Amino acid sequence: MKIIVSHDVDNLTRKEHSKDLIVIKMIIRAFLELFLFRINLFTFSSRLSCIIKNNFTNIDELVKFDVKYNTKATYFFATSNDNTLAYKAEAPKVYVQTIIKNNLNVGIHGIAFDDIQKMKDEYIRFTKIHNINDIGIRMHYLRKNNNTFSYMKNIGYLFDTTEYSPELKQPYITDEGLIEIPFHVMDSYLFQDKGLQKYNLKYAIEFTQKIIDSNYDKNIVFNINLHQEYFSNGWKDWKDWYIWLVTYCHSKKIEFISYQEVVDELTAKQNRYKEHILTK
Ligand SMILES: [Zn+2]
């Protein structure tokens, strides 16, 4: 088994949400989770403190951790907005530089999914602002329809990792010729039910460890997402789960692999297959 880790970046600050209900909902959720004993007082007060301090970013801390364990993590940043994702396309520029400087990876967190021109605009904006080409994408809220993959291929994305597969579906090339790298565990699906934290750290570790231990010897990639905003004591179970995941894989000598390496492997395999067909 090899492991891919990634971080969708949905929120950076409280202030970017002055025109939507995201932070209000976040506060209501924190109270409900406390009263339902889903989180403890420390997590609750840390979460309020993140809100008061206008800070959901955590990127410097997370980069430091990812570098320490050489996770090769990919951070996905948006370049346009919807009513849930509100930071400006330029806002993460300094973080993208930090990530790249530390030999980690970035990609696009896509908002548009059914309009090729809007999708193209997001891609061009990203390459202009960050001066980085050859990128992949994961859609915000995993939105897609029957055309999304062909639009992605057309625009020139190296890969997509929007498909969610708890059955551990492996990377493949779609009918449209796009490299799809399904992901298998997402923090919010793991911990939440009906928008509230339902499970604790112990459950999350047991759930994930079972997958790792029973697939340890297999030639597969295991693809995991932690939203960077949860690498915080305000979501302590989530943060501790990611720390456990990375240190556990490290201790078991499970190799961390980047999306780019998966793309390279699949492309080489495809080329060998084409050569084989031609020489037949
Ligand atoms: Zn998202």
Residues whose N, C-alpha, C, O or C-beta is under 5 A from the ligand:
A	BS01	ZN	D8 D10 H140 Y141
